[in-house]
Amino acid sequence: MADRPPIIRVRGVTAGYGTTAVIRDLDFEVGEGEVFGVLGGSGSGKSTLMKHMIGLNPPLGGAIEIVGRDICRARGRARREILADIGVMYQMGALFGSMTLRENVRLPLEEFTRLPRQAMDRIAVLKLGLVGLGEAAERLPDEVSGGMRKRAAIARAMALDPRILFLDEPSAGLDPITSAALDALVVDLAHSLGITFVIVTHELASVFSIIDRVIMLDSRSRRMVAEGDPRHLRDHAADPWVRRFFNREVGADTGATADAAAAPAPGPGASP
């Protein structure tokens, strides 16, 4: 972060729904051009936090600044300007099945610009080309692989040339080779276009290969329990649970151990 000016600031945010807080008192920044990860166990609030950061749901408290503007309080034109600075790829791609990949990528241009249709189509095909799908522009989502659908969703997220891309579990449902290719695409886009990435993920292979810095959310304490280079946290985190998470180790506070402890002891003659 020392040489990266912050493009996102999260200040005192409590994330949740209604009156239920999932995670409390979040304070962190994301540097411009950084590949930033949001990690944590199931139910820790990762996706909830992302929904707040993209303006889909307001947080229960605190402020979220996107390029110096508070997305939680912006209205009207100011809000539309902030939304044009971000793109989102949802977990399963969220493409419209009745539309070609080109038509899917064109949607943000139809919503936020007044360009002629021909210009929008040219931009859509260009964005598909950036993710290696220029030849698949006229195919429907059901006619391409899962990895190609994820790439098309990234192309759609880039339609308005945003400065920040949010990816929700981009590797979910992909085989290791396809997942690695998607990781390589993220790195290429970050380096070649200077895009900032915020990635919610469980995939440790991706975390260690492409992510510069992470925060870790903990459902037990409802707090952020770690922040930093994931490779450093894996080996040197102060919290033992954080080290176990990164090293895929079962510990005394995991559900698997608790379930085993609660199981009845085997009776006489039972196999160990």
N, C-alpha and C positions, 0 to 999 in steps of 0.2 A: 504493500500500500504506500510505501514511502514515496515512490515515483509515480503513483497513479492518483490523480485527483478524484475525489469521490463523485460518482454519478448517481448513487442511491444512498440516502441516509434514513435509517430506521431509528426513531427516538422514542424510548419509553413505551413501546407498543405492547398492548395486551391483545392477543389474538383469540378469537372464539366466535360463538354464535349466540345471539340473544343475550342472556345474562350469564352464560357458561363460558368461562375462560379456559382455553386449552393450554396456552403458554403465556407467561407474564413477563413484563419489564424487559423487552428485547431492545438492545442497543447495538447496532453494528453499521458498518458502511461497506459499500461495494465500490471498488475502484474502476475507473474508466478503462475498458479493454480487458478487464479481468474475467477469467472463467471461475465463477463462484458457485459453491455447492451448499445446499441445505440438506443436512442429514439428520437421522434420528430413527428410533424404533417406531413400530406401528403405533398410531394414535398419539404421536408426539406433537402434531400440529404443523407438519411440513407443508402439506397442501393447503391448509387453512391460511398459513402465513402467505403463501404465494397468491392466494385469492385476494388477500388484503393488498399485497404489493402491486397487483395489476389493476386495482380499483374495482374489482368485482363485488367485494363485500367490504364495508367499513370496519376497521378494528374497534374493539371495545374502548381503547384508549391509546393515546400517543399520536405520533405523526410519522408519515412516510413521504419523503421528498424524492421526486424523480427529476433529475437535472435541475435541482434547486426549487422545484415547485411541489406543493403539498397536494398529492393526488387524492387525499381523503376529503379535502375541503373545496377543491376546485369544482366549478360548475360551468355549464354552457361551453362557450368557445375555449376557455382556458382548459377545461377538462379534455376537450377533443384534441387540443394541441399536445397535452401530455400523453394521451392514448396513442397519438400518431408517432410518438417517440419509442413505443414499446411494441413488441410482437410476442405472441404466445403460441407455443405448441403444446396442446393438451395430450394426456397420456396415450390415448388410442388414435391420435391424429385428428379426430373429429371432422373428417372430410364429408362433404355431402355426396352420397352414393349415386345420385342421379346426374351429377355434374362431372364433366371431364376434369382432369387435373388442372388444365389451363383455366377453366371456369372457376374452380375452387380458389386458385391463387388470385384471380381477378377480383374476388369479392371485396377485399379491403379497399381496393381502388375505387370500386363502385360506391362504397360507403363514404369515403373520405375525400374523393377528388371529383373534379368535373372534366376529366380528360375525355377525349373522344374514345369510343369503344375500340377502334383499331389500335390506338396508342396503349390502352389498357391491356389488350391482348399481347402486344409486343413486349410490354414489361413483364407480363405473367410468364411468357415463354422464356424470357431472359432469366427470370428468377429460377425457373425450373432448370435452366441450363447450369446455373451456379451450383445446384445440388446434384448434377449429373442426370437430370431427367428431361433434357430438352427433346429427346426423341419419343418421350411418352406423354407429351402434352395432351393428346387427344384421347387418351385411354381413361376409362372409368376407374375409380378406386378399387372395385372388385376385380379388375383385370390386372392388377399389379401386386407385388409381394408386400408383406408387412413392412419391411425395411423401406421400400419405395414409398409407401404411404406416409411413413414418418418423414422422409425427405421432402415429400410434397407439402406436408404440413409446415415444415421449416421454411420452404419457399414461400408459402402463403404468409407466414409470420414476417417474412422479409419484404413483403410487397411494397410497403411504404417507406423503405429504407430506414428502419428504426435504429436507434442507437443501442437499444437493449433488447435481448431475446430471453424470454422465460421458457424453459423446457421442463415439463412435468413428466418424470419417469421416462425419458426418451428411449431407454433400452428395454423397457418392459415388453415381454413377449417375443423378443428377438433372439436368434441363435448367437453364439459367441462371435462368429465371423462377421455377421451383419452388424452386431453391436460395435465391434471394433472399427468397422468402416464408418459407422455413424460418429463415433468418437473422433476419427480422423477428419471428418467433415467439419465438426465443431471447431477443432483446432485450426483448420485451414481458414474458416470464416472469421474466427477471432483474429488471426494474424493478418490475413489479407485485407479484410474490411474494417478491422478495428472494432468489431461488435463486442459489447459486453454481454456475457452469458450468466444467467442465474438458473441453476439446474437443481431440481429436486430429484434425488435418486437414492436407490438402495445398492446400486451396482458398484462394489468396491474396486473391481478392475478398472472401471471408467474413472472412479474417483482418483486413483493413484496415477492414472496415465494422462489425464487431461486437466484436472481441476487445480487451480492455483491455491485456493484458500476455501475453507469450509467453516460453517457454524454447525454445532450439534445441539439438537433439542432433546429434552429428556421428559418423558411423560410422567415420571415419578415425582420430580420436583416442580414440573411445569415451568422450567427455566432453561435458558441457554447454558449449557455446561462446558462448552469448549469452543474455541475459535482459533484458526491458524492453518498452517500447511498440513494437509492430511498425513503426509509421510512423517512429519515431526510428531503429530498427535499419536500416531500408531505406536511409536516407540517411547515417547516421553510425556504423554499427557498426565497431569496430576491426578485426574480421576481414573481409578482402575477400570470402571465400567467403560469409559471411552477407549482405553487400550484394548479391552476385550472385544468391543464392537469392531474395531478396525482389524483385529487379529482373528476374528471369528471364533472366539473362545467362550465356552460355557462357564458362567460364574455362579456364585452363590445367590445372586439376585435375579437370575433368569427364570422364565416360566418353566423351562424344561427341568431345572433342578427342583423347583418348588413342587412340580407335579410328581416327580419321583419321590420326594420326601413324603408327600401326602399319600402315596399308594400303600395299600396294606402289605405287611411283611409276608413273604411266602410261607406257606404252612409246611409241616414236617414232610420230608420226602419230595418237596417241590424242587425243580431244577433251579439252580442259581441263575 
